[in-house]
């Protein structure tokens, strides 16, 4: 079974709030204010693919769309024993989900035939959660969302998927190829690569394609929607000390002050 796992590089969501910076002109979080890490839901998707391959065999190809620095998340995927890795170079800031889906779809078609494409349920930066469905539309295959795991089916060329819903769990069976968005679950907690495998991952080949090679026009980025404004809200507080010669006088003054505030509202 050929599985393609889409991986995104994001700013570390665990960054302390005091260190978070926003570029109000570019309408994006400032790179350099935090470490860049693999989106956790993409790691859940990769872990699901690894578990399926360990049980049933097959091939895993990791693909990412982003700048040169996104190579790091693909190297981590290789360290976790993904078979191949592909980076589609894209320097467009805040690329919208439709542009990303079109780009990934072009890359996946160039990779070749696939049985399943696994995508994290959403990204830990913008949290739009739309890429999986749009990618399935671009590839013209079915999409199953919020899946917990992936299992083989008794039927030839089919898989069983357990997915989370508002009312419980569903067990679906689908023919391949298809796109599956993976949610986090205790069964797909990402494993940690071994130090030796991390070192060896930098010796493995990593394919890089440009948007031009895939026939993607970079000017179409952010045509799906545009971020009008991005800023960090400022919370202003005022402190007023109540004076008085005795405790009773202070309580009296405080009560009068509260009454005045209520009347002014």
C-alpha positions as CSV (number, residue, x, y, z in Angstrom):
1,X,0.0,0.0,0.0
2,X,1.4,3.4,-1.0
3,X,0.7,6.0,1.6
4,X,1.5,9.7,1.2
5,X,1.7,11.8,4.4
6,X,1.4,15.6,4.2
7,X,3.5,17.4,6.8
8,X,3.6,21.1,7.7
9,X,6.2,23.1,9.6
10,X,4.8,25.7,12.0
11,X,6.0,28.0,14.8
12,X,6.2,26.1,18.1
13,X,2.7,26.5,19.7
14,X,4.3,26.1,23.1
15,X,6.1,29.5,22.8
16,X,5.6,31.7,25.9
17,X,3.1,34.5,25.2
18,X,5.7,37.1,26.1
19,X,7.9,36.0,23.2
20,X,5.2,35.9,20.5
21,X,5.5,38.6,17.9
22,X,3.2,39.5,15.0
23,X,4.1,41.3,11.8
24,X,1.1,43.5,11.2
25,X,2.1,44.4,7.7
26,X,2.5,40.8,6.5
27,X,-0.3,39.6,8.7
28,X,1.7,36.7,10.0
29,X,3.5,35.6,13.1
30,X,7.2,36.6,13.0
31,X,9.6,33.9,12.1
32,X,12.5,33.8,14.5
33,X,10.4,34.5,17.6
34,X,10.1,30.8,18.2
35,X,11.4,27.4,17.1
36,X,10.0,25.8,14.0
37,X,8.5,22.4,14.6
38,X,6.4,19.7,12.9
39,X,2.6,20.3,13.3
40,X,1.5,17.8,15.9
41,X,-1.5,16.6,13.9
42,X,0.8,15.8,11.0
43,X,2.9,13.8,13.4
44,X,-0.3,11.9,14.3
45,X,-0.8,11.2,10.6
46,X,2.7,10.0,10.2
47,X,2.5,7.7,13.2
48,X,-0.7,6.2,11.9
49,X,1.0,5.5,8.5
50,X,4.0,3.9,10.3
51,X,1.8,1.6,12.4
52,X,-0.2,0.5,9.3
53,X,3.1,-0.2,7.4
54,X,4.5,-2.2,10.3
55,X,1.3,-4.4,10.3
56,X,0.7,-4.6,6.6
57,X,3.8,-3.5,4.7
58,X,3.9,-0.8,2.1
59,X,5.6,2.4,1.3
60,X,5.4,5.9,3.0
61,X,6.3,9.1,1.2
62,X,6.3,12.4,3.2
63,X,5.6,15.6,1.4
64,X,5.6,19.2,2.6
65,X,4.9,22.6,1.0
66,X,7.0,25.4,2.3
67,X,10.4,27.3,2.3
68,X,13.8,25.7,2.3
69,X,13.7,25.4,6.1
70,X,10.8,23.0,5.9
71,X,13.4,20.4,5.0
72,X,13.9,19.9,8.7
73,X,10.4,18.4,9.3
74,X,10.9,16.0,6.3
75,X,14.3,14.9,7.7
76,X,12.5,14.1,10.9
77,X,10.0,12.0,8.9
78,X,12.9,10.2,7.3
79,X,14.4,9.6,10.8
80,X,11.1,8.0,11.7
81,X,11.6,5.6,8.8
82,X,9.5,7.2,6.1
83,X,10.7,5.8,2.8
84,X,10.9,9.0,0.7
85,X,10.5,12.7,1.2
86,X,9.5,15.5,-1.1
87,X,9.6,19.2,-0.5
88,X,7.7,21.6,-2.7
89,X,9.4,25.0,-2.4
90,X,7.0,27.7,-1.7
91,X,8.0,31.1,-0.1
92,X,4.5,32.6,-0.2
93,X,3.6,33.8,3.2
94,X,0.3,32.6,4.8
95,X,-0.6,30.5,1.7
96,X,-4.3,29.8,2.0
97,X,-5.6,26.2,2.3
98,X,-6.8,26.1,-1.4
99,X,-3.4,27.1,-2.7
100,X,-1.7,24.5,-0.4
101,X,-4.2,21.8,-1.5
102,X,-3.6,22.6,-5.2
103,X,0.2,22.5,-4.6
104,X,0.2,19.3,-2.7
105,X,-2.1,17.7,-5.2
106,X,0.3,18.5,-8.0
107,X,3.1,17.1,-6.0
108,X,1.3,13.9,-5.2
109,X,0.3,13.4,-8.8
110,X,4.0,13.7,-9.8
111,X,5.0,11.2,-7.1
112,X,2.8,8.6,-8.7
113,X,-0.1,6.3,-7.9
114,X,-1.2,6.2,-4.2
115,X,-3.6,4.3,-2.1
116,X,-4.1,6.8,0.8
117,X,-3.1,10.4,1.6
118,X,-3.0,11.1,5.3
119,X,-3.3,14.7,6.5
120,X,-3.4,16.1,10.0
121,X,-6.9,17.3,11.0
122,X,-5.7,20.9,11.2
123,X,-2.5,23.0,11.6
124,X,-1.4,24.2,15.0
125,X,-0.9,27.7,13.7
126,X,-4.0,28.9,11.8
127,X,-6.2,25.9,12.6
128,X,-8.3,26.2,9.5
129,X,-8.7,22.5,9.1
130,X,-9.6,22.8,5.4
131,X,-6.6,21.4,3.5
132,X,-7.7,17.8,3.8
133,X,-11.1,18.2,2.2
134,X,-9.8,20.6,-0.5
135,X,-7.0,18.2,-1.3
136,X,-9.4,15.3,-1.8
137,X,-11.4,17.5,-4.1
138,X,-8.3,18.4,-6.1
139,X,-7.4,14.7,-6.4
140,X,-11.0,13.7,-7.0
141,X,-11.1,11.0,-4.4
142,X,-13.2,10.5,-1.3
143,X,-12.3,12.1,2.1
144,X,-12.8,10.7,5.6
145,X,-12.2,13.3,8.4
146,X,-11.3,13.0,12.1
147,X,-10.0,9.5,11.8
148,X,-8.3,7.8,14.7
149,X,-6.7,4.9,12.9
150,X,-6.4,3.0,9.6
151,X,-6.9,-0.7,9.2
152,X,-6.9,-3.1,6.3
153,X,-10.2,-4.4,5.1
154,X,-11.1,-8.0,4.1
155,X,-12.3,-6.5,0.7
156,X,-9.5,-6.2,-1.9
157,X,-8.2,-2.6,-2.3
158,X,-10.2,-1.2,0.7
159,X,-9.5,0.1,4.2
160,X,-11.4,0.4,7.4
161,X,-11.3,3.8,9.2
162,X,-12.4,4.5,12.7
163,X,-13.5,8.2,13.0
164,X,-14.6,10.5,15.8
165,X,-18.0,12.2,15.6
166,X,-20.1,14.5,17.9
167,X,-22.2,11.5,18.9
168,X,-19.5,8.8,19.2
169,X,-17.4,6.7,16.9
170,X,-18.0,5.5,13.3
171,X,-16.3,2.6,11.6
172,X,-16.2,3.2,7.8
173,X,-15.0,1.1,5.0
174,X,-13.8,2.7,1.8
175,X,-12.1,1.7,-1.4
176,X,-8.8,3.3,-2.2
177,X,-7.5,5.8,-3.2
178,X,-8.8,8.3,-0.6
179,X,-7.7,11.2,1.6
180,X,-7.9,10.8,5.4
181,X,-7.5,13.5,8.0
182,X,-6.1,12.2,11.2
183,X,-7.0,13.4,14.7
184,X,-4.9,12.9,17.8
185,X,-5.6,9.8,19.9
186,X,-3.7,7.8,22.5
187,X,-3.1,5.2,19.9
188,X,-1.3,7.5,17.5
189,X,1.0,9.4,19.9
190,X,4.1,10.3,17.8
191,X,7.2,8.2,18.5
192,X,10.6,9.8,19.1
193,X,13.3,9.1,16.5
194,X,16.5,7.5,17.7
195,X,19.7,9.6,17.6
196,X,21.3,7.3,15.1
197,X,18.3,7.5,12.7
198,X,18.3,11.3,13.0
199,X,21.9,11.4,11.9
200,X,21.3,8.9,9.0
201,X,18.3,10.9,7.8
202,X,20.7,13.6,6.6
203,X,22.4,11.1,4.3
204,X,19.1,10.1,2.6
205,X,18.0,11.8,-0.6
206,X,15.3,14.4,-0.4
207,X,13.5,15.5,-3.6
208,X,12.8,19.2,-4.1
209,X,10.4,20.6,-6.7
210,X,9.6,24.2,-7.4
211,X,6.1,25.6,-8.1
212,X,7.1,26.1,-11.7
213,X,8.0,22.5,-12.1
214,X,4.5,21.6,-10.9
215,X,2.7,24.2,-13.0
216,X,1.6,26.2,-10.0
217,X,1.3,30.0,-10.3
218,X,2.6,31.6,-7.1
219,X,0.5,34.7,-7.7
220,X,-2.7,32.6,-7.0
221,X,-1.7,32.3,-3.4
222,X,-4.2,33.9,-1.0
223,X,-6.9,34.2,-3.7
224,X,-9.1,31.8,-1.7
225,X,-9.3,34.3,1.2
226,X,-7.1,37.0,2.7
227,X,-6.2,37.9,6.2
228,X,-7.4,41.5,6.6
229,X,-5.8,42.2,10.0
230,X,-3.7,40.4,12.5
231,X,-2.8,41.8,15.9
232,X,-2.2,40.9,19.5
233,X,-5.1,42.3,21.7
234,X,-4.0,44.7,24.4
235,X,-5.7,44.5,27.7
236,X,-5.6,47.7,29.7
237,X,-6.3,47.8,33.4
238,X,-6.6,50.6,35.9
239,X,-6.0,50.4,39.6
240,X,-7.3,52.9,42.1
241,X,-6.4,53.0,45.8
242,X,-9.2,53.8,48.3
243,X,-8.0,55.9,51.2
244,X,-9.4,56.4,54.7
245,X,-8.3,56.9,58.3
246,X,-10.0,53.7,59.6
247,X,-11.1,50.4,58.1
248,X,-14.7,51.5,58.3
249,X,-13.9,54.7,56.5
250,X,-12.2,52.8,53.7
251,X,-15.1,50.4,53.3
252,X,-17.5,53.3,53.2
253,X,-15.4,55.1,50.5
254,X,-15.1,51.8,48.5
255,X,-18.9,51.3,48.6
256,X,-19.5,54.9,47.4
257,X,-16.9,54.4,44.6
258,X,-18.6,51.2,43.4
259,X,-22.0,53.0,43.4
260,X,-20.5,55.8,41.3
261,X,-19.1,53.4,38.8
262,X,-22.4,51.5,38.5
263,X,-24.2,54.8,37.9
264,X,-21.8,55.8,35.2
265,X,-22.2,52.6,33.2
